[in-house]
Amino acid sequence: MKIPKRIASTVINSLKGGVVPRVGLSYITVGREAEVNALLHDVDIISDGGASFRFIVGKYGSGKSFLLQTIRNYVMDKNFVVVDADLSPERRLQGTNGQGLATYKELIRNMSTKTRPEGGALSLILDRWINGIQVETATSSDLDSNSPEFEALVERKIYEVIGSLNEMVHGFDFAKLLTIYYRSYINGDDESKSKVIKWFRGEYTLKSEAKAELGINIIITDSDWYEYVKLFAFFLKRAGYNGMLILIDELVNIYKIPNSITRQYNYEKILTMYNDTLQGKAKYLGIIMCGTPQCIEDTRRGVYSYEALRSRLVEGRFGSEGARDMFAPVIKLSPLTYEEMFVLVEKLADIHAGLFEYEQRITEDDMINFIKIEFGRIGADSKITPREVIRDFIELLNIIYQNPKTDIAALMGSDEFRYAESSDGESTSEDFAEFEI
C-alpha cells in the first residue's frame, strides 16, 4: 500500500500507544461490517430529517473507539458535522459545578467537517453559510453584488434561515446571535464575531457579561446545553450540511460517579436525549455513546440501574450470538475472527515496512503463527482484545526492524511469547487446527 509517511507514522504510533488514529483508518479497517452498516443506515435517516441514538458496548480495547472514528470519517465525507467528546470526572452529561457545560465545550471545540477534520470548525461553518448564500444569490439573480438590492436579498435569505429557529427552545436568542454574526461578517467586525463564537462555545460564565457584550441575557449552562446542540443540528441542515453526529466515549466515567443521586441525574439526561431522538423532538441529529458491558448492564450502578432506561434498552428474547438485532439501540461488539485479525496484522506489516523503508521479513506463516500464539494464551478467548494484539504485533515489527539478525520464529517461541499450557475451558493451540489463510 502506498501511504503518505505522515499518515503511516500517525497510524503506527497511535496504535502502539493504545489510541485510535484520526487519520488513515481506511488503510487498517477490517471486520465490523454488520455494525458499520447498521450505523450507516442511521445516517440516512438523519439526513432525511430524523434522529437516532445508539449505544456501542464492548470491553476495553475491543474496538469501540475505532468504530466511532470509522463512522466519524465516513459521515464527514457525507457532508455531516461531527462533534465528539470523552467523558471524564470533569466532563459529564449533567452536573452542578460546570461538568455538563464542560462536555458541551468539548463537543463544540471538536466540531469537525470534511474540510476541517481536526476540529475547531465553528467559525468556518458560519462563514461558509453566509458566503454560500451570497454565492447562491449571485448565481440566481442579475443583481450587482455591491448593490443595496443584492444585500437586501442576501439578508432576506439569511433571515429565512434564522427565522426557522425561533419556535425551538432558546431559538430566539440563538437566532439573535446568528443575526449579530451576520452583520459583523458584512461589516468586517471581527471583534463582534469573536464574541458570538465565544458565546456559542459556552465560554460566558455570567449573564451580565453576555448582556453587556452582546445584548443577550442568557448563557449556556449545565442544565440546558443539550437544547443548544439540538438547535445547532437544525441550523446546520439549513446551512447546507446533511446533519450532525454526536460521539460520546468513556461512558464508564458516569458509572464511576460515587454519588448515586448524581449518577441518576446523568442517566436521566441520557433518557431525555434518547426519548428526543426516538419521538421526533430532535431533527438531523445522531447520538452514539460508548461504554463497557459493566457500565451499561450493571443494575446497581450502570445505565441499567435507571429502570426507565433498562426497560427501553434491554435485549429481547430472540437475540443470540448468531442472530443479533443490529437495529436495536444497543450494539454489542463481537470479537474479531482469527481471519480478520490476520488481515489486520498483514496490513500493519505493510504499513510498517513502507514507513521505515525496509523489505518485509515477516512472512505469512510468521503472521499466522503470531495469531495462533496470541489467541492460544490462557484466557485469551474471553480477555484478549484487538488493542493488545495490535500492540504486541507492532512491538514485534519494531524489534525485527531494529535487530535485522533476529530469528523471528525463535523470538515468538521464547518464554515470554510461547503457547499457553492447556487448561479446561481455555484456548489452546489445538483450537487453531483449522485456522488457515
Secondary structure as GFF3:
##gff-version 3
##sequence-region A 1 437
A	DSSP	alpha_helix	5	16	.	.	.	ID=ss1
A	DSSP	three_ten_helix	25	27	.	.	.	ID=ss2
A	DSSP	alpha_helix	33	47	.	.	.	ID=ss3
A	DSSP	beta_strand	51	57	.	.	.	ID=ss4
A	DSSP	alpha_helix	64	77	.	.	.	ID=ss5
A	DSSP	beta_strand	81	86	.	.	.	ID=ss6
A	DSSP	alpha_helix	99	109	.	.	.	ID=ss7
A	DSSP	alpha_helix	122	140	.	.	.	ID=ss8
A	DSSP	alpha_helix	148	163	.	.	.	ID=ss9
A	DSSP	alpha_helix	171	187	.	.	.	ID=ss10
A	DSSP	alpha_helix	190	200	.	.	.	ID=ss11
A	DSSP	alpha_helix	207	214	.	.	.	ID=ss12
A	DSSP	alpha_helix	225	238	.	.	.	ID=ss13
A	DSSP	beta_strand	244	249	.	.	.	ID=ss14
A	DSSP	alpha_helix	252	255	.	.	.	ID=ss15
A	DSSP	alpha_helix	260	279	.	.	.	ID=ss16
A	DSSP	beta_strand	285	291	.	.	.	ID=ss17
A	DSSP	alpha_helix	293	297	.	.	.	ID=ss18
A	DSSP	three_ten_helix	303	305	.	.	.	ID=ss19
A	DSSP	alpha_helix	307	313	.	.	.	ID=ss20
A	DSSP	beta_strand	330	332	.	.	.	ID=ss21
A	DSSP	alpha_helix	338	356	.	.	.	ID=ss22
A	DSSP	alpha_helix	364	376	.	.	.	ID=ss23
A	DSSP	alpha_helix	380	383	.	.	.	ID=ss24
A	DSSP	alpha_helix	386	402	.	.	.	ID=ss25
A	DSSP	alpha_helix	408	412	.	.	.	ID=ss26
A	DSSP	three_ten_helix	415	417	.	.	.	ID=ss27
A	DSSP	three_ten_helix	429	432	.	.	.	ID=ss28
###
